[in-house]
């Protein structure tokens, strides 16, 4: 007798996996790139090297973690 709480095995969709990989790369790279560039620009403007760039990196990591967690929860459902 099959377990009622168990999900059926669905075929693996290669395009969905490729899309997930692309999306994860985008989610990781975009905030990091934007916050690093803005941080470097602000550091040059206010002569505060490297503090605003480092702050941007920390913000990017925080945003990326939040964004990844949200997207992965959607895929797990």
N, CA, C and O atoms as a Maestro MAE file, in Angstrom:
{
 s_m_m2io_version
 :::
 2.0.0
}

f_m_ct {
 s_m_title
 :::
 protein
 m_atom[308] {
  # First column is atom index #
  i_m_mmod_type
  r_m_x_coord
  r_m_y_coord
  r_m_z_coord
  i_m_residue_number
  s_m_chain_name
  s_m_pdb_residue_name
  s_m_pdb_atom_name
  i_m_atomic_number
  :::
  1 25 0.849 -1.174 0.000 1 A "UNK " " N  " 7
  2 3 0.000 0.000 0.000 1 A "UNK " " CA " 6
  3 2 0.901 1.245 0.000 1 A "UNK " " C  " 6
  4 15 1.805 1.344 0.829 1 A "UNK " " O  " 8
  5 25 0.667 2.191 -0.913 2 A "UNK " " N  " 7
  6 3 1.503 3.392 -0.973 2 A "UNK " " CA " 6
  7 2 1.252 4.303 0.226 2 A "UNK " " C  " 6
  8 15 0.155 4.365 0.781 2 A "UNK " " O  " 8
  9 25 2.319 5.002 0.594 3 A "UNK " " N  " 7
  10 3 2.225 5.968 1.694 3 A "UNK " " CA " 6
  11 2 1.493 7.208 1.187 3 A "UNK " " C  " 6
  12 15 1.882 7.782 0.170 3 A "UNK " " O  " 8
  13 25 0.449 7.620 1.880 4 A "UNK " " N  " 7
  14 3 -0.360 8.754 1.426 4 A "UNK " " CA " 6
  15 2 0.355 10.089 1.587 4 A "UNK " " C  " 6
  16 15 0.018 11.047 0.890 4 A "UNK " " O  " 8
  17 25 1.329 10.177 2.481 5 A "UNK " " N  " 7
  18 3 2.054 11.431 2.688 5 A "UNK " " CA " 6
  19 2 3.209 11.613 1.722 5 A "UNK " " C  " 6
  20 15 3.871 12.651 1.734 5 A "UNK " " O  " 8
  21 25 3.457 10.618 0.887 6 A "UNK " " N  " 7
  22 3 4.590 10.662 -0.024 6 A "UNK " " CA " 6
  23 2 4.181 11.260 -1.368 6 A "UNK " " C  " 6
  24 15 3.115 10.949 -1.900 6 A "UNK " " O  " 8
  25 25 5.042 12.122 -1.909 7 A "UNK " " N  " 7
  26 3 4.771 12.709 -3.224 7 A "UNK " " CA " 6
  27 2 5.151 11.715 -4.315 7 A "UNK " " C  " 6
  28 15 6.122 10.974 -4.160 7 A "UNK " " O  " 8
  29 25 4.405 11.688 -5.412 8 A "UNK " " N  " 7
  30 3 4.769 10.786 -6.511 8 A "UNK " " CA " 6
  31 2 6.053 11.270 -7.183 8 A "UNK " " C  " 6
  32 15 6.339 12.467 -7.208 8 A "UNK " " O  " 8
  33 25 6.814 10.332 -7.721 9 A "UNK " " N  " 7
  34 3 8.035 10.688 -8.440 9 A "UNK " " CA " 6
  35 2 7.663 11.307 -9.780 9 A "UNK " " C  " 6
  36 15 7.076 10.648 -10.638 9 A "UNK " " O  " 8
  37 25 8.007 12.569 -9.950 10 A "UNK " " N  " 7
  38 3 7.725 13.263 -11.202 10 A "UNK " " CA " 6
  39 2 8.959 13.206 -12.087 10 A "UNK " " C  " 6
  40 15 10.078 13.199 -11.576 10 A "UNK " " O  " 8
  41 25 8.782 13.164 -13.402 11 A "UNK " " N  " 7
  42 3 9.946 13.169 -14.283 11 A "UNK " " CA " 6
  43 2 10.717 14.487 -14.150 11 A "UNK " " C  " 6
  44 15 10.137 15.547 -13.917 11 A "UNK " " O  " 8
  45 25 12.027 14.388 -14.303 12 A "UNK " " N  " 7
  46 3 12.881 15.569 -14.181 12 A "UNK " " CA " 6
  47 2 12.807 16.366 -15.481 12 A "UNK " " C  " 6
  48 15 13.070 15.836 -16.561 12 A "UNK " " O  " 8
  49 25 12.454 17.621 -15.368 13 A "UNK " " N  " 7
  50 3 12.392 18.509 -16.516 13 A "UNK " " CA " 6
  51 2 13.724 19.246 -16.603 13 A "UNK " " C  " 6
  52 15 14.026 20.089 -15.758 13 A "UNK " " O  " 8
  53 25 14.519 18.929 -17.621 14 A "UNK " " N  " 7
  54 3 15.861 19.505 -17.751 14 A "UNK " " CA " 6
  55 2 15.817 21.011 -17.957 14 A "UNK " " C  " 6
  56 15 16.713 21.721 -17.499 14 A "UNK " " O  " 8
  57 25 14.802 21.505 -18.630 15 A "UNK " " N  " 7
  58 3 14.703 22.946 -18.850 15 A "UNK " " CA " 6
  59 2 14.396 23.682 -17.553 15 A "UNK " " C  " 6
  60 15 14.877 24.791 -17.324 15 A "UNK " " O  " 8
  61 25 13.588 23.049 -16.710 16 A "UNK " " N  " 7
  62 3 13.278 23.672 -15.418 16 A "UNK " " CA " 6
  63 2 14.528 23.739 -14.537 16 A "UNK " " C  " 6
  64 15 14.745 24.728 -13.837 16 A "UNK " " O  " 8
  65 25 15.343 22.693 -14.573 17 A "UNK " " N  " 7
  66 3 16.585 22.684 -13.802 17 A "UNK " " CA " 6
  67 2 17.545 23.732 -14.342 17 A "UNK " " C  " 6
  68 15 18.180 24.447 -13.566 17 A "UNK " " O  " 8
  69 25 17.660 23.835 -15.674 18 A "UNK " " N  " 7
  70 3 18.527 24.849 -16.275 18 A "UNK " " CA " 6
  71 2 18.042 26.247 -15.919 18 A "UNK " " C  " 6
  72 15 18.847 27.132 -15.630 18 A "UNK " " O  " 8
  73 25 16.732 26.448 -15.939 19 A "UNK " " N  " 7
  74 3 16.159 27.740 -15.575 19 A "UNK " " CA " 6
  75 2 16.459 28.071 -14.116 19 A "UNK " " C  " 6
  76 15 16.788 29.211 -13.791 19 A "UNK " " O  " 8
  77 25 16.345 27.081 -13.242 20 A "UNK " " N  " 7
  78 3 16.639 27.290 -11.828 20 A "UNK " " CA " 6
  79 2 18.106 27.672 -11.636 20 A "UNK " " C  " 6
  80 15 18.413 28.572 -10.853 20 A "UNK " " O  " 8
  81 25 19.003 27.003 -12.337 21 A "UNK " " N  " 7
  82 3 20.427 27.336 -12.248 21 A "UNK " " CA " 6
  83 2 20.713 28.746 -12.728 21 A "UNK " " C  " 6
  84 15 21.464 29.481 -12.087 21 A "UNK " " O  " 8
  85 25 20.121 29.130 -13.851 22 A "UNK " " N  " 7
  86 3 20.298 30.487 -14.370 22 A "UNK " " CA " 6
  87 2 19.746 31.512 -13.390 22 A "UNK " " C  " 6
  88 15 20.374 32.539 -13.134 22 A "UNK " " O  " 8
  89 25 18.572 31.229 -12.847 23 A "UNK " " N  " 7
  90 3 17.930 32.155 -11.917 23 A "UNK " " CA " 6
  91 2 18.757 32.318 -10.640 23 A "UNK " " C  " 6
  92 15 18.885 33.429 -10.124 23 A "UNK " " O  " 8
  93 25 19.314 31.232 -10.131 24 A "UNK " " N  " 7
  94 3 20.141 31.312 -8.924 24 A "UNK " " CA " 6
  95 2 21.407 32.129 -9.197 24 A "UNK " " C  " 6
  96 15 21.823 32.928 -8.358 24 A "UNK " " O  " 8
  97 25 22.011 31.932 -10.356 25 A "UNK " " N  " 7
  98 3 23.181 32.732 -10.719 25 A "UNK " " CA " 6
  99 2 22.843 34.206 -10.816 25 A "UNK " " C  " 6
  100 15 23.610 35.057 -10.366 25 A "UNK " " O  " 8
  101 25 21.703 34.506 -11.400 26 A "UNK " " N  " 7
  102 3 21.241 35.889 -11.521 26 A "UNK " " CA " 6
  103 2 20.979 36.496 -10.145 26 A "UNK " " C  " 6
  104 15 21.364 37.634 -9.877 26 A "UNK " " O  " 8
  105 25 20.322 35.728 -9.276 27 A "UNK " " N  " 7
  106 3 19.991 36.217 -7.936 27 A "UNK " " CA " 6
  107 2 21.256 36.489 -7.127 27 A "UNK " " C  " 6
  108 15 21.284 37.419 -6.321 27 A "UNK " " O  " 8
  109 25 22.288 35.699 -7.330 28 A "UNK " " N  " 7
  110 3 23.531 35.892 -6.585 28 A "UNK " " CA " 6
  111 2 24.352 37.032 -7.176 28 A "UNK " " C  " 6
  112 15 24.875 37.861 -6.430 28 A "UNK " " O  " 8
  113 25 24.474 37.091 -8.492 29 A "UNK " " N  " 7
  114 3 25.379 38.043 -9.129 29 A "UNK " " CA " 6
  115 2 24.844 39.474 -9.180 29 A "UNK " " C  " 6
  116 15 25.603 40.420 -8.968 29 A "UNK " " O  " 8
  117 25 23.570 39.643 -9.452 30 A "UNK " " N  " 7
  118 3 23.029 40.992 -9.656 30 A "UNK " " CA " 6
  119 2 23.163 41.900 -8.430 30 A "UNK " " C  " 6
  120 15 23.722 42.989 -8.559 30 A "UNK " " O  " 8
  121 25 22.678 41.506 -7.254 31 A "UNK " " N  " 7
  122 3 22.826 42.408 -6.103 31 A "UNK " " CA " 6
  123 2 24.286 42.669 -5.756 31 A "UNK " " C  " 6
  124 15 24.651 43.788 -5.395 31 A "UNK " " O  " 8
  125 25 25.124 41.634 -5.864 32 A "UNK " " N  " 7
  126 3 26.534 41.810 -5.536 32 A "UNK " " CA " 6
  127 2 27.191 42.814 -6.469 32 A "UNK " " C  " 6
  128 15 27.913 43.702 -6.017 32 A "UNK " " O  " 8
  129 25 26.949 42.683 -7.754 33 A "UNK " " N  " 7
  130 3 27.525 43.601 -8.734 33 A "UNK " " CA " 6
  131 2 27.036 45.029 -8.513 33 A "UNK " " C  " 6
  132 15 27.833 45.967 -8.510 33 A "UNK " " O  " 8
  133 25 25.738 45.194 -8.330 34 A "UNK " " N  " 7
  134 3 25.165 46.535 -8.149 34 A "UNK " " CA " 6
  135 2 25.710 47.191 -6.888 34 A "UNK " " C  " 6
  136 15 26.151 48.339 -6.929 34 A "UNK " " O  " 8
  137 25 25.685 46.470 -5.762 35 A "UNK " " N  " 7
  138 3 26.130 47.073 -4.510 35 A "UNK " " CA " 6
  139 2 27.632 47.343 -4.498 35 A "UNK " " C  " 6
  140 15 28.069 48.315 -3.883 35 A "UNK " " O  " 8
  141 25 28.434 46.508 -5.160 36 A "UNK " " N  " 7
  142 3 29.872 46.777 -5.244 36 A "UNK " " CA " 6
  143 2 30.124 48.025 -6.074 36 A "UNK " " C  " 6
  144 15 30.914 48.882 -5.677 36 A "UNK " " O  " 8
  145 25 29.465 48.139 -7.220 37 A "UNK " " N  " 7
  146 3 29.677 49.314 -8.069 37 A "UNK " " CA " 6
  147 2 29.220 50.598 -7.387 37 A "UNK " " C  " 6
  148 15 29.912 51.614 -7.447 37 A "UNK " " O  " 8
  149 25 28.061 50.557 -6.741 38 A "UNK " " N  " 7
  150 3 27.572 51.741 -6.025 38 A "UNK " " CA " 6
  151 2 28.500 52.065 -4.859 38 A "UNK " " C  " 6
  152 15 28.789 53.235 -4.612 38 A "UNK " " O  " 8
  153 25 28.970 51.049 -4.142 39 A "UNK " " N  " 7
  154 3 29.887 51.270 -3.025 39 A "UNK " " CA " 6
  155 2 31.202 51.881 -3.475 39 A "UNK " " C  " 6
  156 15 31.721 52.785 -2.820 39 A "UNK " " O  " 8
  157 25 31.746 51.397 -4.587 40 A "UNK " " N  " 7
  158 3 32.997 51.968 -5.106 40 A "UNK " " CA " 6
  159 2 32.795 53.418 -5.542 40 A "UNK " " C  " 6
  160 15 33.654 54.268 -5.309 40 A "UNK " " O  " 8
  161 25 31.667 53.690 -6.170 41 A "UNK " " N  " 7
  162 3 31.377 55.055 -6.602 41 A "UNK " " CA " 6
  163 2 31.247 55.989 -5.393 41 A "UNK " " C  " 6
  164 15 31.795 57.091 -5.391 41 A "UNK " " O  " 8
  165 25 30.518 55.537 -4.370 42 A "UNK " " N  " 7
  166 3 30.362 56.356 -3.166 42 A "UNK " " CA " 6
  167 2 31.685 56.514 -2.423 42 A "UNK " " C  " 6
  168 15 31.958 57.583 -1.877 42 A "UNK " " O  " 8
  169 25 32.509 55.469 -2.391 43 A "UNK " " N  " 7
  170 3 33.825 55.576 -1.759 43 A "UNK " " CA " 6
  171 2 34.688 56.618 -2.463 43 A "UNK " " C  " 6
  172 15 35.387 57.392 -1.809 43 A "UNK " " O  " 8
  173 25 34.640 56.639 -3.788 44 A "UNK " " N  " 7
  174 3 35.414 57.629 -4.536 44 A "UNK " " CA " 6
  175 2 34.877 59.037 -4.284 44 A "UNK " " C  " 6
  176 15 35.648 59.990 -4.169 44 A "UNK " " O  " 8
  177 25 33.565 59.161 -4.201 45 A "UNK " " N  " 7
  178 3 32.953 60.475 -3.999 45 A "UNK " " CA " 6
  179 2 33.239 61.026 -2.607 45 A "UNK " " C  " 6
  180 15 33.528 62.214 -2.461 45 A "UNK " " O  " 8
  181 25 33.163 60.176 -1.583 46 A "UNK " " N  " 7
  182 3 33.333 60.634 -0.204 46 A "UNK " " CA " 6
  183 2 34.702 60.297 0.381 46 A "UNK " " C  " 6
  184 15 34.947 60.540 1.562 46 A "UNK " " O  " 8
  185 25 35.596 59.740 -0.438 47 A "UNK " " N  " 7
  186 3 36.951 59.395 -0.017 47 A "UNK " " CA " 6
  187 2 36.926 58.537 1.250 47 A "UNK " " C  " 6
  188 15 37.608 58.839 2.230 47 A "UNK " " O  " 8
  189 25 36.145 57.481 1.218 48 A "UNK " " N  " 7
  190 3 35.976 56.628 2.397 48 A "UNK " " CA " 6
  191 2 36.356 55.174 2.116 48 A "UNK " " C  " 6
  192 15 35.829 54.257 2.746 48 A "UNK " " O  " 8
  193 25 37.259 54.971 1.180 49 A "UNK " " N  " 7
  194 3 37.646 53.622 0.756 49 A "UNK " " CA " 6
  195 2 38.075 52.790 1.947 49 A "UNK " " C  " 6
  196 15 38.791 53.326 2.792 49 A "UNK " " O  " 8
  197 25 37.717 51.581 2.083 50 A "UNK " " N  " 7
  198 3 36.787 50.715 1.371 50 A "UNK " " CA " 6
  199 2 35.462 50.535 2.093 50 A "UNK " " C  " 6
  200 15 34.728 49.594 1.789 50 A "UNK " " O  " 8
  201 25 35.134 51.398 3.030 51 A "UNK " " N  " 7
  202 3 34.013 51.151 3.943 51 A "UNK " " CA " 6
  203 2 32.654 51.069 3.259 51 A "UNK " " C  " 6
  204 15 31.856 50.201 3.612 51 A "UNK " " O  " 8
  205 25 32.371 51.910 2.325 52 A "UNK " " N  " 7
  206 3 31.057 51.845 1.670 52 A "UNK " " CA " 6
  207 2 30.960 50.649 0.723 52 A "UNK " " C  " 6
  208 15 29.882 50.082 0.538 52 A "UNK " " O  " 8
  209 25 32.083 50.271 0.131 53 A "UNK " " N  " 7
  210 3 32.089 49.068 -0.699 53 A "UNK " " CA " 6
  211 2 31.839 47.831 0.162 53 A "UNK " " C  " 6
  212 15 31.059 46.957 -0.215 53 A "UNK " " O  " 8
  213 25 32.496 47.761 1.307 54 A "UNK " " N  " 7
  214 3 32.281 46.629 2.213 54 A "UNK " " CA " 6
  215 2 30.849 46.599 2.736 54 A "UNK " " C  " 6
  216 15 30.259 45.528 2.876 54 A "UNK " " O  " 8
  217 25 30.295 47.766 3.025 55 A "UNK " " N  " 7
  218 3 28.899 47.845 3.452 55 A "UNK " " CA " 6
  219 2 27.980 47.340 2.339 55 A "UNK " " C  " 6
  220 15 27.009 46.631 2.604 55 A "UNK " " O  " 8
  221 25 28.287 47.704 1.104 56 A "UNK " " N  " 7
  222 3 27.509 47.230 -0.038 56 A "UNK " " CA " 6
  223 2 27.573 45.722 -0.193 56 A "UNK " " C  " 6
  224 15 26.575 45.087 -0.531 56 A "UNK " " O  " 8
  225 25 28.743 45.145 0.052 57 A "UNK " " N  " 7
  226 3 28.884 43.691 -0.041 57 A "UNK " " CA " 6
  227 2 28.036 43.002 1.024 57 A "UNK " " C  " 6
  228 15 27.370 42.005 0.742 57 A "UNK " " O  " 8
  229 25 28.061 43.531 2.245 58 A "UNK " " N  " 7
  230 3 27.251 42.949 3.321 58 A "UNK " " CA " 6
  231 2 25.760 43.065 2.988 58 A "UNK " " C  " 6
  232 15 25.002 42.119 3.201 58 A "UNK " " O  " 8
  233 25 25.344 44.210 2.470 59 A "UNK " " N  " 7
  234 3 23.941 44.379 2.067 59 A "UNK " " CA " 6
  235 2 23.570 43.413 0.941 59 A "UNK " " C  " 6
  236 15 22.479 42.843 0.939 59 A "UNK " " O  " 8
  237 25 24.478 43.233 -0.010 60 A "UNK " " N  " 7
  238 3 24.215 42.316 -1.126 60 A "UNK " " CA " 6
  239 2 24.073 40.881 -0.633 60 A "UNK " " C  " 6
  240 15 23.197 40.149 -1.094 60 A "UNK " " O  " 8
  241 25 24.926 40.477 0.297 61 A "UNK " " N  " 7
  242 3 24.836 39.119 0.833 61 A "UNK " " CA " 6
  243 2 23.520 38.927 1.579 61 A "UNK " " C  " 6
  244 15 22.879 37.882 1.458 61 A "UNK " " O  " 8
  245 25 23.120 39.934 2.347 62 A "UNK " " N  " 7
  246 3 21.853 39.861 3.079 62 A "UNK " " CA " 6
  247 2 20.674 39.767 2.114 62 A "UNK " " C  " 6
  248 15 19.793 38.924 2.284 62 A "UNK " " O  " 8
  249 25 20.659 40.626 1.108 63 A "UNK " " N  " 7
  250 3 19.583 40.613 0.120 63 A "UNK " " CA " 6
  251 2 19.553 39.297 -0.650 63 A "UNK " " C  " 6
  252 15 18.483 38.731 -0.878 63 A "UNK " " O  " 8
  253 25 20.716 38.814 -1.047 64 A "UNK " " N  " 7
  254 3 20.800 37.568 -1.801 64 A "UNK " " CA " 6
  255 2 20.289 36.389 -0.976 64 A "UNK " " C  " 6
  256 15 19.566 35.537 -1.492 64 A "UNK " " O  " 8
  257 25 20.660 36.338 0.289 65 A "UNK " " N  " 7
  258 3 20.200 35.252 1.155 65 A "UNK " " CA " 6
  259 2 18.682 35.267 1.287 65 A "UNK " " C  " 6
  260 15 18.034 34.223 1.209 65 A "UNK " " O  " 8
  261 25 18.125 36.449 1.485 66 A "UNK " " N  " 7
  262 3 16.672 36.580 1.601 66 A "UNK " " CA " 6
  263 2 15.984 36.166 0.306 66 A "UNK " " C  " 6
  264 15 15.006 35.419 0.326 66 A "UNK " " O  " 8
  265 25 16.497 36.655 -0.814 67 A "UNK " " N  " 7
  266 3 15.914 36.372 -2.126 67 A "UNK " " CA " 6
  267 2 16.002 34.873 -2.450 67 A "UNK " " C  " 6
  268 15 15.030 34.281 -2.920 67 A "UNK " " O  " 8
  269 25 17.164 34.266 -2.196 68 A "UNK " " N  " 7
  270 3 17.326 32.838 -2.467 68 A "UNK " " CA " 6
  271 2 16.397 31.992 -1.604 68 A "UNK " " C  " 6
  272 15 15.793 31.034 -2.086 68 A "UNK " " O  " 8
  273 25 16.287 32.346 -0.337 69 A "UNK " " N  " 7
  274 3 15.410 31.602 0.561 69 A "UNK " " CA " 6
  275 2 13.970 31.642 0.069 69 A "UNK " " C  " 6
  276 15 13.277 30.625 0.071 69 A "UNK " " O  " 8
  277 25 13.531 32.807 -0.348 70 A "UNK " " N  " 7
  278 3 12.157 32.955 -0.844 70 A "UNK " " CA " 6
  279 2 11.931 32.116 -2.106 70 A "UNK " " C  " 6
  280 15 10.925 31.416 -2.217 70 A "UNK " " O  " 8
  281 25 12.865 32.189 -3.052 71 A "UNK " " N  " 7
  282 3 12.702 31.452 -4.317 71 A "UNK " " CA " 6
  283 2 12.779 29.946 -4.100 71 A "UNK " " C  " 6
  284 15 12.011 29.195 -4.702 71 A "UNK " " O  " 8
  285 25 13.695 29.498 -3.251 72 A "UNK " " N  " 7
  286 3 13.828 28.063 -3.028 72 A "UNK " " CA " 6
  287 2 12.620 27.492 -2.299 72 A "UNK " " C  " 6
  288 15 12.246 26.342 -2.532 72 A "UNK " " O  " 8
  289 25 12.007 28.274 -1.425 73 A "UNK " " N  " 7
  290 3 10.783 27.819 -0.762 73 A "UNK " " CA " 6
  291 2 9.673 27.607 -1.786 73 A "UNK " " C  " 6
  292 15 8.872 26.683 -1.645 73 A "UNK " " O  " 8
  293 25 9.618 28.451 -2.812 74 A "UNK " " N  " 7
  294 3 8.618 28.290 -3.872 74 A "UNK " " CA " 6
  295 2 8.861 27.004 -4.665 74 A "UNK " " C  " 6
  296 15 7.907 26.318 -5.031 74 A "UNK " " O  " 8
  297 25 10.130 26.668 -4.936 75 A "UNK " " N  " 7
  298 3 10.440 25.460 -5.698 75 A "UNK " " CA " 6
  299 2 10.214 24.199 -4.881 75 A "UNK " " C  " 6
  300 15 9.871 23.152 -5.430 75 A "UNK " " O  " 8
  301 25 10.404 24.295 -3.568 76 A "UNK " " N  " 7
  302 3 10.228 23.122 -2.716 76 A "UNK " " CA " 6
  303 2 8.761 22.727 -2.614 76 A "UNK " " C  " 6
  304 15 8.448 21.544 -2.486 76 A "UNK " " O  " 8
  305 25 7.854 23.706 -2.668 77 A "UNK " " N  " 7
  306 3 6.412 23.427 -2.540 77 A "UNK " " CA " 6
  307 2 5.934 22.527 -3.611 77 A "UNK " " C  " 6
  308 15 4.751 22.191 -3.653 77 A "UNK " " O  " 8
  :::
 }
 m_bond[307] {
  # First column is bond index #
  i_m_from
  i_m_to
  i_m_order
  :::
  1 1 2 1
  2 2 3 1
  3 3 4 2
  4 3 5 1
  5 5 6 1
  6 6 7 1
  7 7 8 2
  8 7 9 1
  9 9 10 1
  10 10 11 1
  11 11 12 2
  12 11 13 1
  13 13 14 1
  14 14 15 1
  15 15 16 2
  16 15 17 1
  17 17 18 1
  18 18 19 1
  19 19 20 2
  20 19 21 1
  21 21 22 1
  22 22 23 1
  23 23 24 2
  24 23 25 1
  25 25 26 1
  26 26 27 1
  27 27 28 2
  28 27 29 1
  29 29 30 1
  30 30 31 1
  31 31 32 2
  32 31 33 1
  33 33 34 1
  34 34 35 1
  35 35 36 2
  36 35 37 1
  37 37 38 1
  38 38 39 1
  39 39 40 2
  40 39 41 1
  41 41 42 1
  42 42 43 1
  43 43 44 2
  44 43 45 1
  45 45 46 1
  46 46 47 1
  47 47 48 2
  48 47 49 1
  49 49 50 1
  50 50 51 1
  51 51 52 2
  52 51 53 1
  53 53 54 1
  54 54 55 1
  55 55 56 2
  56 55 57 1
  57 57 58 1
  58 58 59 1
  59 59 60 2
  60 59 61 1
  61 61 62 1
  62 62 63 1
  63 63 64 2
  64 63 65 1
  65 65 66 1
  66 66 67 1
  67 67 68 2
  68 67 69 1
  69 69 70 1
  70 70 71 1
  71 71 72 2
  72 71 73 1
  73 73 74 1
  74 74 75 1
  75 75 76 2
  76 75 77 1
  77 77 78 1
  78 78 79 1
  79 79 80 2
  80 79 81 1
  81 81 82 1
  82 82 83 1
  83 83 84 2
  84 83 85 1
  85 85 86 1
  86 86 87 1
  87 87 88 2
  88 87 89 1
  89 89 90 1
  90 90 91 1
  91 91 92 2
  92 91 93 1
  93 93 94 1
  94 94 95 1
  95 95 96 2
  96 95 97 1
  97 97 98 1
  98 98 99 1
  99 99 100 2
  100 99 101 1
  101 101 102 1
  102 102 103 1
  103 103 104 2
  104 103 105 1
  105 105 106 1
  106 106 107 1
  107 107 108 2
  108 107 109 1
  109 109 110 1
  110 110 111 1
  111 111 112 2
  112 111 113 1
  113 113 114 1
  114 114 115 1
  115 115 116 2
  116 115 117 1
  117 117 118 1
  118 118 119 1
  119 119 120 2
  120 119 121 1
  121 121 122 1
  122 122 123 1
  123 123 124 2
  124 123 125 1
  125 125 126 1
  126 126 127 1
  127 127 128 2
  128 127 129 1
  129 129 130 1
  130 130 131 1
  131 131 132 2
  132 131 133 1
  133 133 134 1
  134 134 135 1
  135 135 136 2
  136 135 137 1
  137 137 138 1
  138 138 139 1
  139 139 140 2
  140 139 141 1
  141 141 142 1
  142 142 143 1
  143 143 144 2
  144 143 145 1
  145 145 146 1
  146 146 147 1
  147 147 148 2
  148 147 149 1
  149 149 150 1
  150 150 151 1
  151 151 152 2
  152 151 153 1
  153 153 154 1
  154 154 155 1
  155 155 156 2
  156 155 157 1
  157 157 158 1
  158 158 159 1
  159 159 160 2
  160 159 161 1
  161 161 162 1
  162 162 163 1
  163 163 164 2
  164 163 165 1
  165 165 166 1
  166 166 167 1
  167 167 168 2
  168 167 169 1
  169 169 170 1
  170 170 171 1
  171 171 172 2
  172 171 173 1
  173 173 174 1
  174 174 175 1
  175 175 176 2
  176 175 177 1
  177 177 178 1
  178 178 179 1
  179 179 180 2
  180 179 181 1
  181 181 182 1
  182 182 183 1
  183 183 184 2
  184 183 185 1
  185 185 186 1
  186 186 187 1
  187 187 188 2
  188 187 189 1
  189 189 190 1
  190 190 191 1
  191 191 192 2
  192 191 193 1
  193 193 194 1
  194 194 195 1
  195 195 196 2
  196 195 197 1
  197 197 198 1
  198 198 199 1
  199 199 200 2
  200 199 201 1
  201 201 202 1
  202 202 203 1
  203 203 204 2
  204 203 205 1
  205 205 206 1
  206 206 207 1
  207 207 208 2
  208 207 209 1
  209 209 210 1
  210 210 211 1
  211 211 212 2
  212 211 213 1
  213 213 214 1
  214 214 215 1
  215 215 216 2
  216 215 217 1
  217 217 218 1
  218 218 219 1
  219 219 220 2
  220 219 221 1
  221 221 222 1
  222 222 223 1
  223 223 224 2
  224 223 225 1
  225 225 226 1
  226 226 227 1
  227 227 228 2
  228 227 229 1
  229 229 230 1
  230 230 231 1
  231 231 232 2
  232 231 233 1
  233 233 234 1
  234 234 235 1
  235 235 236 2
  236 235 237 1
  237 237 238 1
  238 238 239 1
  239 239 240 2
  240 239 241 1
  241 241 242 1
  242 242 243 1
  243 243 244 2
  244 243 245 1
  245 245 246 1
  246 246 247 1
  247 247 248 2
  248 247 249 1
  249 249 250 1
  250 250 251 1
  251 251 252 2
  252 251 253 1
  253 253 254 1
  254 254 255 1
  255 255 256 2
  256 255 257 1
  257 257 258 1
  258 258 259 1
  259 259 260 2
  260 259 261 1
  261 261 262 1
  262 262 263 1
  263 263 264 2
  264 263 265 1
  265 265 266 1
  266 266 267 1
  267 267 268 2
  268 267 269 1
  269 269 270 1
  270 270 271 1
  271 271 272 2
  272 271 273 1
  273 273 274 1
  274 274 275 1
  275 275 276 2
  276 275 277 1
  277 277 278 1
  278 278 279 1
  279 279 280 2
  280 279 281 1
  281 281 282 1
  282 282 283 1
  283 283 284 2
  284 283 285 1
  285 285 286 1
  286 286 287 1
  287 287 288 2
  288 287 289 1
  289 289 290 1
  290 290 291 1
  291 291 292 2
  292 291 293 1
  293 293 294 1
  294 294 295 1
  295 295 296 2
  296 295 297 1
  297 297 298 1
  298 298 299 1
  299 299 300 2
  300 299 301 1
  301 301 302 1
  302 302 303 1
  303 303 304 2
  304 303 305 1
  305 305 306 1
  306 306 307 1
  307 307 308 2
  :::
 }
}
